[in-house]
Amino acid sequence: AQPDVEVRKKAVLAALDAGSAVNLFRNRHNMATASLRIGLEAGQVYIGHAGGGGKFVFSIVGDCANTASRIEGLNKHIGTQILATDSVVDGIAGLLVRPLGAFQFVGNSDGLAIVEIIAQHSNASEEQRLLTERFAETLARFHASQWKEAATGFEQILSSYPQDGPTRFYLARCRQYL
């Protein structure tokens, strides 16, 4: 069963709060390389303990926890901070998310639709909204195997948003396919 929308919303808002806290810390202490990586997946998990010799370690286990960990790792490869499966944000109003396509992870036979959680709509900048729109249009060209047109679109996005990781990721794929 799909976890309750309010439970998923709390996790998403906590991730956004963590992102804001890291950004404030980074700016306050002039630490350009400080980063955050969060991966969110909706599903069942189990909390258990392991260990011996009088020491117990509690951990979250299960397919959902493994998938969330792999999604967290995807952040590093595509230059993002907060990623989630589409099922995490399904039904949560007021979020600015950027669909990034389907990714296949170890342990999953099918690709999972992944989105970048950018901001609450009320806190989103016009630049963030515009980037999301332009990226969606260009990603549609990529998914239609229009490599040259997609590459041109991603290059144009990078001229305005040179640090955007997903744009760089997909531009590299376009160049590889060309």
mmCIF file of the C-alpha atoms, coordinates in Angstrom:
data_MODEL
# 
_entry.id   MODEL 
# 
loop_
_atom_site.group_PDB 
_atom_site.id 
_atom_site.type_symbol 
_atom_site.label_atom_id 
_atom_site.label_alt_id 
_atom_site.label_comp_id 
_atom_site.label_asym_id 
_atom_site.label_entity_id 
_atom_site.label_seq_id 
_atom_site.pdbx_PDB_ins_code 
_atom_site.Cartn_x 
_atom_site.Cartn_y 
_atom_site.Cartn_z 
_atom_site.occupancy 
_atom_site.B_iso_or_equiv 
_atom_site.pdbx_formal_charge 
_atom_site.auth_seq_id 
_atom_site.auth_comp_id 
_atom_site.auth_asym_id 
_atom_site.auth_atom_id 
_atom_site.pdbx_PDB_model_num 
ATOM 1   C CA . ALA A 1 1   ? 0.000  0.000  0.000   1.00 0.00 ? 1   ALA A CA 1 
ATOM 2   C CA . GLN A 1 2   ? 1.145  3.525  -0.790  1.00 0.00 ? 2   GLN A CA 1 
ATOM 3   C CA . PRO A 1 3   ? 2.174  5.419  2.371   1.00 0.00 ? 3   PRO A CA 1 
ATOM 4   C CA . ASP A 1 4   ? -0.196 8.200  3.384   1.00 0.00 ? 4   ASP A CA 1 
ATOM 5   C CA . VAL A 1 5   ? 0.262  11.477 1.499   1.00 0.00 ? 5   VAL A CA 1 
ATOM 6   C CA . GLU A 1 6   ? 0.769  13.404 4.764   1.00 0.00 ? 6   GLU A CA 1 
ATOM 7   C CA . VAL A 1 7   ? 3.590  11.086 5.823   1.00 0.00 ? 7   VAL A CA 1 
ATOM 8   C CA . ARG A 1 8   ? 5.309  11.509 2.448   1.00 0.00 ? 8   ARG A CA 1 
ATOM 9   C CA . LYS A 1 9   ? 4.756  15.282 2.583   1.00 0.00 ? 9   LYS A CA 1 
ATOM 10  C CA . LYS A 1 10  ? 6.503  15.485 5.976   1.00 0.00 ? 10  LYS A CA 1 
ATOM 11  C CA . ALA A 1 11  ? 9.526  13.653 4.556   1.00 0.00 ? 11  ALA A CA 1 
ATOM 12  C CA . VAL A 1 12  ? 9.662  15.964 1.519   1.00 0.00 ? 12  VAL A CA 1 
ATOM 13  C CA . LEU A 1 13  ? 9.355  19.120 3.640   1.00 0.00 ? 13  LEU A CA 1 
ATOM 14  C CA . ALA A 1 14  ? 12.055 17.824 6.007   1.00 0.00 ? 14  ALA A CA 1 
ATOM 15  C CA . ALA A 1 15  ? 14.347 17.260 3.010   1.00 0.00 ? 15  ALA A CA 1 
ATOM 16  C CA . LEU A 1 16  ? 13.702 20.804 1.769   1.00 0.00 ? 16  LEU A CA 1 
ATOM 17  C CA . ASP A 1 17  ? 14.387 22.190 5.263   1.00 0.00 ? 17  ASP A CA 1 
ATOM 18  C CA . ALA A 1 18  ? 17.657 20.245 5.392   1.00 0.00 ? 18  ALA A CA 1 
ATOM 19  C CA . GLY A 1 19  ? 18.606 21.674 1.995   1.00 0.00 ? 19  GLY A CA 1 
ATOM 20  C CA . SER A 1 20  ? 17.915 25.199 3.209   1.00 0.00 ? 20  SER A CA 1 
ATOM 21  C CA . ALA A 1 21  ? 19.973 24.625 6.353   1.00 0.00 ? 21  ALA A CA 1 
ATOM 22  C CA . VAL A 1 22  ? 22.939 23.326 4.351   1.00 0.00 ? 22  VAL A CA 1 
ATOM 23  C CA . ASN A 1 23  ? 22.723 26.285 1.954   1.00 0.00 ? 23  ASN A CA 1 
ATOM 24  C CA . LEU A 1 24  ? 22.654 28.763 4.870   1.00 0.00 ? 24  LEU A CA 1 
ATOM 25  C CA . PHE A 1 25  ? 25.627 27.045 6.489   1.00 0.00 ? 25  PHE A CA 1 
ATOM 26  C CA . ARG A 1 26  ? 27.533 26.968 3.201   1.00 0.00 ? 26  ARG A CA 1 
ATOM 27  C CA . ASN A 1 27  ? 26.936 30.682 2.599   1.00 0.00 ? 27  ASN A CA 1 
ATOM 28  C CA . ARG A 1 28  ? 27.672 31.695 6.191   1.00 0.00 ? 28  ARG A CA 1 
ATOM 29  C CA . HIS A 1 29  ? 30.973 29.808 6.284   1.00 0.00 ? 29  HIS A CA 1 
ATOM 30  C CA . ASN A 1 30  ? 32.016 30.320 2.648   1.00 0.00 ? 30  ASN A CA 1 
ATOM 31  C CA . MET A 1 31  ? 32.048 26.585 1.973   1.00 0.00 ? 31  MET A CA 1 
ATOM 32  C CA . ALA A 1 32  ? 31.173 26.249 -1.699  1.00 0.00 ? 32  ALA A CA 1 
ATOM 33  C CA . THR A 1 33  ? 31.718 22.499 -1.669  1.00 0.00 ? 33  THR A CA 1 
ATOM 34  C CA . ALA A 1 34  ? 29.378 21.641 1.212   1.00 0.00 ? 34  ALA A CA 1 
ATOM 35  C CA . SER A 1 35  ? 26.558 19.556 -0.221  1.00 0.00 ? 35  SER A CA 1 
ATOM 36  C CA . LEU A 1 36  ? 23.552 17.497 0.658   1.00 0.00 ? 36  LEU A CA 1 
ATOM 37  C CA . ARG A 1 37  ? 22.310 14.294 -0.915  1.00 0.00 ? 37  ARG A CA 1 
ATOM 38  C CA . ILE A 1 38  ? 18.899 12.917 -0.063  1.00 0.00 ? 38  ILE A CA 1 
ATOM 39  C CA . GLY A 1 39  ? 17.095 10.033 -1.743  1.00 0.00 ? 39  GLY A CA 1 
ATOM 40  C CA . LEU A 1 40  ? 13.437 9.381  -1.013  1.00 0.00 ? 40  LEU A CA 1 
ATOM 41  C CA . GLU A 1 41  ? 11.348 6.299  -1.795  1.00 0.00 ? 41  GLU A CA 1 
ATOM 42  C CA . ALA A 1 42  ? 7.882  5.358  -0.579  1.00 0.00 ? 42  ALA A CA 1 
ATOM 43  C CA . GLY A 1 43  ? 7.224  1.898  0.790   1.00 0.00 ? 43  GLY A CA 1 
ATOM 44  C CA . GLN A 1 44  ? 7.600  -0.529 3.645   1.00 0.00 ? 44  GLN A CA 1 
ATOM 45  C CA . VAL A 1 45  ? 10.793 -0.695 5.712   1.00 0.00 ? 45  VAL A CA 1 
ATOM 46  C CA . TYR A 1 46  ? 11.834 -2.736 8.697   1.00 0.00 ? 46  TYR A CA 1 
ATOM 47  C CA . ILE A 1 47  ? 13.820 -1.538 11.679  1.00 0.00 ? 47  ILE A CA 1 
ATOM 48  C CA . GLY A 1 48  ? 16.044 -4.124 13.207  1.00 0.00 ? 48  GLY A CA 1 
ATOM 49  C CA . HIS A 1 49  ? 19.198 -4.584 15.157  1.00 0.00 ? 49  HIS A CA 1 
ATOM 50  C CA . ALA A 1 50  ? 22.373 -6.431 14.402  1.00 0.00 ? 50  ALA A CA 1 
ATOM 51  C CA . GLY A 1 51  ? 25.659 -6.871 16.088  1.00 0.00 ? 51  GLY A CA 1 
ATOM 52  C CA . GLY A 1 52  ? 27.264 -8.895 18.765  1.00 0.00 ? 52  GLY A CA 1 
ATOM 53  C CA . GLY A 1 53  ? 29.609 -8.676 21.711  1.00 0.00 ? 53  GLY A CA 1 
ATOM 54  C CA . GLY A 1 54  ? 27.190 -6.488 23.628  1.00 0.00 ? 54  GLY A CA 1 
ATOM 55  C CA . LYS A 1 55  ? 26.889 -3.866 20.878  1.00 0.00 ? 55  LYS A CA 1 
ATOM 56  C CA . PHE A 1 56  ? 23.702 -3.498 18.912  1.00 0.00 ? 56  PHE A CA 1 
ATOM 57  C CA . VAL A 1 57  ? 23.278 -1.359 15.842  1.00 0.00 ? 57  VAL A CA 1 
ATOM 58  C CA . PHE A 1 58  ? 19.787 -0.439 14.721  1.00 0.00 ? 58  PHE A CA 1 
ATOM 59  C CA . SER A 1 59  ? 19.240 -0.097 11.015  1.00 0.00 ? 59  SER A CA 1 
ATOM 60  C CA . ILE A 1 60  ? 16.490 0.332  8.457   1.00 0.00 ? 60  ILE A CA 1 
ATOM 61  C CA . VAL A 1 61  ? 16.329 -2.550 6.010   1.00 0.00 ? 61  VAL A CA 1 
ATOM 62  C CA . GLY A 1 62  ? 14.212 -3.619 3.081   1.00 0.00 ? 62  GLY A CA 1 
ATOM 63  C CA . ASP A 1 63  ? 13.855 -2.973 -0.635  1.00 0.00 ? 63  ASP A CA 1 
ATOM 64  C CA . CYS A 1 64  ? 12.544 0.554  -0.031  1.00 0.00 ? 64  CYS A CA 1 
ATOM 65  C CA . ALA A 1 65  ? 15.564 1.479  2.105   1.00 0.00 ? 65  ALA A CA 1 
ATOM 66  C CA . ASN A 1 66  ? 17.948 0.009  -0.476  1.00 0.00 ? 66  ASN A CA 1 
ATOM 67  C CA . THR A 1 67  ? 16.271 1.929  -3.289  1.00 0.00 ? 67  THR A CA 1 
ATOM 68  C CA . ALA A 1 68  ? 16.346 5.187  -1.307  1.00 0.00 ? 68  ALA A CA 1 
ATOM 69  C CA . SER A 1 69  ? 20.068 4.683  -0.734  1.00 0.00 ? 69  SER A CA 1 
ATOM 70  C CA . ARG A 1 70  ? 20.664 4.153  -4.452  1.00 0.00 ? 70  ARG A CA 1 
ATOM 71  C CA . ILE A 1 71  ? 18.606 7.247  -5.283  1.00 0.00 ? 71  ILE A CA 1 
ATOM 72  C CA . GLU A 1 72  ? 20.704 9.196  -2.784  1.00 0.00 ? 72  GLU A CA 1 
ATOM 73  C CA . GLY A 1 73  ? 23.818 8.048  -4.650  1.00 0.00 ? 73  GLY A CA 1 
ATOM 74  C CA . LEU A 1 74  ? 22.335 9.161  -7.978  1.00 0.00 ? 74  LEU A CA 1 
ATOM 75  C CA . ASN A 1 75  ? 22.518 12.754 -6.700  1.00 0.00 ? 75  ASN A CA 1 
ATOM 76  C CA . LYS A 1 76  ? 26.305 12.603 -6.987  1.00 0.00 ? 76  LYS A CA 1 
ATOM 77  C CA . HIS A 1 77  ? 26.186 11.468 -10.618 1.00 0.00 ? 77  HIS A CA 1 
ATOM 78  C CA . ILE A 1 78  ? 23.712 14.057 -11.846 1.00 0.00 ? 78  ILE A CA 1 
ATOM 79  C CA . GLY A 1 79  ? 24.583 16.996 -9.608  1.00 0.00 ? 79  GLY A CA 1 
ATOM 80  C CA . THR A 1 80  ? 21.435 17.291 -7.524  1.00 0.00 ? 80  THR A CA 1 
ATOM 81  C CA . GLN A 1 81  ? 20.585 17.391 -3.816  1.00 0.00 ? 81  GLN A CA 1 
ATOM 82  C CA . ILE A 1 82  ? 17.106 15.967 -3.299  1.00 0.00 ? 82  ILE A CA 1 
ATOM 83  C CA . LEU A 1 83  ? 15.794 13.173 -5.494  1.00 0.00 ? 83  LEU A CA 1 
ATOM 84  C CA . ALA A 1 84  ? 12.724 11.003 -5.070  1.00 0.00 ? 84  ALA A CA 1 
ATOM 85  C CA . THR A 1 85  ? 10.701 8.459  -6.918  1.00 0.00 ? 85  THR A CA 1 
ATOM 86  C CA . ASP A 1 86  ? 7.606  9.825  -8.583  1.00 0.00 ? 86  ASP A CA 1 
ATOM 87  C CA . SER A 1 87  ? 5.498  7.874  -6.091  1.00 0.00 ? 87  SER A CA 1 
ATOM 88  C CA . VAL A 1 88  ? 6.909  9.928  -3.195  1.00 0.00 ? 88  VAL A CA 1 
ATOM 89  C CA . VAL A 1 89  ? 5.591  13.254 -4.540  1.00 0.00 ? 89  VAL A CA 1 
ATOM 90  C CA . ASP A 1 90  ? 2.374  11.839 -6.021  1.00 0.00 ? 90  ASP A CA 1 
ATOM 91  C CA . GLY A 1 91  ? -0.575 13.773 -4.576  1.00 0.00 ? 91  GLY A CA 1 
ATOM 92  C CA . ILE A 1 92  ? 1.521  16.352 -2.712  1.00 0.00 ? 92  ILE A CA 1 
ATOM 93  C CA . ALA A 1 93  ? 0.325  19.779 -3.786  1.00 0.00 ? 93  ALA A CA 1 
ATOM 94  C CA . GLY A 1 94  ? 2.454  22.898 -3.819  1.00 0.00 ? 94  GLY A CA 1 
ATOM 95  C CA . LEU A 1 95  ? 5.805  21.420 -4.857  1.00 0.00 ? 95  LEU A CA 1 
ATOM 96  C CA . LEU A 1 96  ? 8.080  22.441 -7.685  1.00 0.00 ? 96  LEU A CA 1 
ATOM 97  C CA . VAL A 1 97  ? 9.578  19.217 -8.963  1.00 0.00 ? 97  VAL A CA 1 
ATOM 98  C CA . ARG A 1 98  ? 11.601 18.458 -12.057 1.00 0.00 ? 98  ARG A CA 1 
ATOM 99  C CA . PRO A 1 99  ? 11.047 15.049 -13.661 1.00 0.00 ? 99  PRO A CA 1 
ATOM 100 C CA . LEU A 1 100 ? 14.434 13.618 -14.627 1.00 0.00 ? 100 LEU A CA 1 
ATOM 101 C CA . GLY A 1 101 ? 13.367 10.436 -16.405 1.00 0.00 ? 101 GLY A CA 1 
ATOM 102 C CA . ALA A 1 102 ? 13.503 6.778  -15.480 1.00 0.00 ? 102 ALA A CA 1 
ATOM 103 C CA . PHE A 1 103 ? 16.605 5.245  -13.940 1.00 0.00 ? 103 PHE A CA 1 
ATOM 104 C CA . GLN A 1 104 ? 17.287 1.575  -13.346 1.00 0.00 ? 104 GLN A CA 1 
ATOM 105 C CA . PHE A 1 105 ? 18.893 0.636  -10.048 1.00 0.00 ? 105 PHE A CA 1 
ATOM 106 C CA . VAL A 1 106 ? 20.502 -2.572 -8.865  1.00 0.00 ? 106 VAL A CA 1 
ATOM 107 C CA . GLY A 1 107 ? 17.795 -4.810 -7.488  1.00 0.00 ? 107 GLY A CA 1 
ATOM 108 C CA . ASN A 1 108 ? 15.016 -3.284 -9.612  1.00 0.00 ? 108 ASN A CA 1 
ATOM 109 C CA . SER A 1 109 ? 14.157 -4.853 -12.949 1.00 0.00 ? 109 SER A CA 1 
ATOM 110 C CA . ASP A 1 110 ? 12.239 -1.810 -14.184 1.00 0.00 ? 110 ASP A CA 1 
ATOM 111 C CA . GLY A 1 111 ? 13.291 1.809  -14.388 1.00 0.00 ? 111 GLY A CA 1 
ATOM 112 C CA . LEU A 1 112 ? 11.955 4.106  -11.678 1.00 0.00 ? 112 LEU A CA 1 
ATOM 113 C CA . ALA A 1 113 ? 10.673 7.584  -12.536 1.00 0.00 ? 113 ALA A CA 1 
ATOM 114 C CA . ILE A 1 114 ? 12.876 10.019 -10.622 1.00 0.00 ? 114 ILE A CA 1 
ATOM 115 C CA . VAL A 1 115 ? 12.122 13.648 -9.836  1.00 0.00 ? 115 VAL A CA 1 
ATOM 116 C CA . GLU A 1 116 ? 14.242 16.389 -8.368  1.00 0.00 ? 116 GLU A CA 1 
ATOM 117 C CA . ILE A 1 117 ? 12.471 18.160 -5.528  1.00 0.00 ? 117 ILE A CA 1 
ATOM 118 C CA . ILE A 1 118 ? 13.387 21.812 -5.982  1.00 0.00 ? 118 ILE A CA 1 
ATOM 119 C CA . ALA A 1 119 ? 11.188 23.879 -3.659  1.00 0.00 ? 119 ALA A CA 1 
ATOM 120 C CA . GLN A 1 120 ? 7.726  24.572 -2.407  1.00 0.00 ? 120 GLN A CA 1 
ATOM 121 C CA . HIS A 1 121 ? 5.886  26.620 -5.039  1.00 0.00 ? 121 HIS A CA 1 
ATOM 122 C CA . SER A 1 122 ? 5.543  29.486 -2.565  1.00 0.00 ? 122 SER A CA 1 
ATOM 123 C CA . ASN A 1 123 ? 9.345  29.632 -2.144  1.00 0.00 ? 123 ASN A CA 1 
ATOM 124 C CA . ALA A 1 124 ? 10.364 28.891 -5.739  1.00 0.00 ? 124 ALA A CA 1 
ATOM 125 C CA . SER A 1 125 ? 12.145 31.597 -7.695  1.00 0.00 ? 125 SER A CA 1 
ATOM 126 C CA . GLU A 1 126 ? 11.186 32.569 -11.217 1.00 0.00 ? 126 GLU A CA 1 
ATOM 127 C CA . GLU A 1 127 ? 14.577 31.180 -12.343 1.00 0.00 ? 127 GLU A CA 1 
ATOM 128 C CA . GLN A 1 128 ? 13.751 27.791 -10.816 1.00 0.00 ? 128 GLN A CA 1 
ATOM 129 C CA . ARG A 1 129 ? 10.362 27.734 -12.533 1.00 0.00 ? 129 ARG A CA 1 
ATOM 130 C CA . LEU A 1 130 ? 11.850 28.696 -15.889 1.00 0.00 ? 130 LEU A CA 1 
ATOM 131 C CA . LEU A 1 131 ? 14.625 26.113 -15.607 1.00 0.00 ? 131 LEU A CA 1 
ATOM 132 C CA . THR A 1 132 ? 12.061 23.415 -14.838 1.00 0.00 ? 132 THR A CA 1 
ATOM 133 C CA . GLU A 1 133 ? 9.968  24.329 -17.901 1.00 0.00 ? 133 GLU A CA 1 
ATOM 134 C CA . ARG A 1 134 ? 12.911 24.570 -20.288 1.00 0.00 ? 134 ARG A CA 1 
ATOM 135 C CA . PHE A 1 135 ? 14.392 21.313 -19.012 1.00 0.00 ? 135 PHE A CA 1 
ATOM 136 C CA . ALA A 1 136 ? 11.081 19.447 -19.448 1.00 0.00 ? 136 ALA A CA 1 
ATOM 137 C CA . GLU A 1 137 ? 10.773 20.615 -23.059 1.00 0.00 ? 137 GLU A CA 1 
ATOM 138 C CA . THR A 1 138 ? 14.338 19.579 -23.856 1.00 0.00 ? 138 THR A CA 1 
ATOM 139 C CA . LEU A 1 139 ? 14.085 16.260 -22.018 1.00 0.00 ? 139 LEU A CA 1 
ATOM 140 C CA . ALA A 1 140 ? 11.042 15.437 -24.166 1.00 0.00 ? 140 ALA A CA 1 
ATOM 141 C CA . ARG A 1 141 ? 13.266 15.840 -27.245 1.00 0.00 ? 141 ARG A CA 1 
ATOM 142 C CA . PHE A 1 142 ? 15.857 13.574 -25.621 1.00 0.00 ? 142 PHE A CA 1 
ATOM 143 C CA . HIS A 1 143 ? 13.233 10.884 -24.939 1.00 0.00 ? 143 HIS A CA 1 
ATOM 144 C CA . ALA A 1 144 ? 12.058 11.188 -28.561 1.00 0.00 ? 144 ALA A CA 1 
ATOM 145 C CA . SER A 1 145 ? 15.639 10.322 -29.644 1.00 0.00 ? 145 SER A CA 1 
ATOM 146 C CA . GLN A 1 146 ? 16.100 13.780 -31.143 1.00 0.00 ? 146 GLN A CA 1 
ATOM 147 C CA . TRP A 1 147 ? 19.706 13.890 -29.961 1.00 0.00 ? 147 TRP A CA 1 
ATOM 148 C CA . LYS A 1 148 ? 20.868 16.909 -31.952 1.00 0.00 ? 148 LYS A CA 1 
ATOM 149 C CA . GLU A 1 149 ? 17.860 19.058 -31.002 1.00 0.00 ? 149 GLU A CA 1 
ATOM 150 C CA . ALA A 1 150 ? 18.106 17.938 -27.381 1.00 0.00 ? 150 ALA A CA 1 
ATOM 151 C CA . ALA A 1 151 ? 21.841 18.694 -27.283 1.00 0.00 ? 151 ALA A CA 1 
ATOM 152 C CA . THR A 1 152 ? 21.185 22.197 -28.638 1.00 0.00 ? 152 THR A CA 1 
ATOM 153 C CA . GLY A 1 153 ? 18.464 22.715 -26.033 1.00 0.00 ? 153 GLY A CA 1 
ATOM 154 C CA . PHE A 1 154 ? 20.658 21.510 -23.188 1.00 0.00 ? 154 PHE A CA 1 
ATOM 155 C CA . GLU A 1 155 ? 23.508 23.759 -24.383 1.00 0.00 ? 155 GLU A CA 1 
ATOM 156 C CA . GLN A 1 156 ? 21.128 26.727 -24.349 1.00 0.00 ? 156 GLN A CA 1 
ATOM 157 C CA . ILE A 1 157 ? 19.992 25.865 -20.824 1.00 0.00 ? 157 ILE A CA 1 
ATOM 158 C CA . LEU A 1 158 ? 23.620 25.653 -19.681 1.00 0.00 ? 158 LEU A CA 1 
ATOM 159 C CA . SER A 1 159 ? 24.306 29.122 -21.055 1.00 0.00 ? 159 SER A CA 1 
ATOM 160 C CA . SER A 1 160 ? 21.765 30.444 -18.538 1.00 0.00 ? 160 SER A CA 1 
ATOM 161 C CA . TYR A 1 161 ? 22.319 27.860 -15.773 1.00 0.00 ? 161 TYR A CA 1 
ATOM 162 C CA . PRO A 1 162 ? 25.979 26.747 -16.097 1.00 0.00 ? 162 PRO A CA 1 
ATOM 163 C CA . GLN A 1 163 ? 25.981 24.794 -12.826 1.00 0.00 ? 163 GLN A CA 1 
ATOM 164 C CA . ASP A 1 164 ? 22.865 22.710 -13.544 1.00 0.00 ? 164 ASP A CA 1 
ATOM 165 C CA . GLY A 1 165 ? 23.857 19.085 -13.057 1.00 0.00 ? 165 GLY A CA 1 
ATOM 166 C CA . PRO A 1 166 ? 20.929 17.327 -14.772 1.00 0.00 ? 166 PRO A CA 1 
ATOM 167 C CA . THR A 1 167 ? 21.402 19.470 -17.875 1.00 0.00 ? 167 THR A CA 1 
ATOM 168 C CA . ARG A 1 168 ? 25.098 18.571 -17.998 1.00 0.00 ? 168 ARG A CA 1 
ATOM 169 C CA . PHE A 1 169 ? 24.248 14.892 -17.426 1.00 0.00 ? 169 PHE A CA 1 
ATOM 170 C CA . TYR A 1 170 ? 21.801 14.749 -20.326 1.00 0.00 ? 170 TYR A CA 1 
ATOM 171 C CA . LEU A 1 171 ? 23.974 16.859 -22.624 1.00 0.00 ? 171 LEU A CA 1 
ATOM 172 C CA . ALA A 1 172 ? 26.765 14.307 -22.130 1.00 0.00 ? 172 ALA A CA 1 
ATOM 173 C CA . ARG A 1 173 ? 24.320 11.522 -23.049 1.00 0.00 ? 173 ARG A CA 1 
ATOM 174 C CA . CYS A 1 174 ? 23.233 13.382 -26.169 1.00 0.00 ? 174 CYS A CA 1 
ATOM 175 C CA . ARG A 1 175 ? 26.840 13.786 -27.266 1.00 0.00 ? 175 ARG A CA 1 
ATOM 176 C CA . GLN A 1 176 ? 27.478 10.116 -26.567 1.00 0.00 ? 176 GLN A CA 1 
ATOM 177 C CA . TYR A 1 177 ? 24.489 9.079  -28.712 1.00 0.00 ? 177 TYR A CA 1 
ATOM 178 C CA . LEU A 1 178 ? 25.437 11.452 -31.518 1.00 0.00 ? 178 LEU A CA 1 
# 
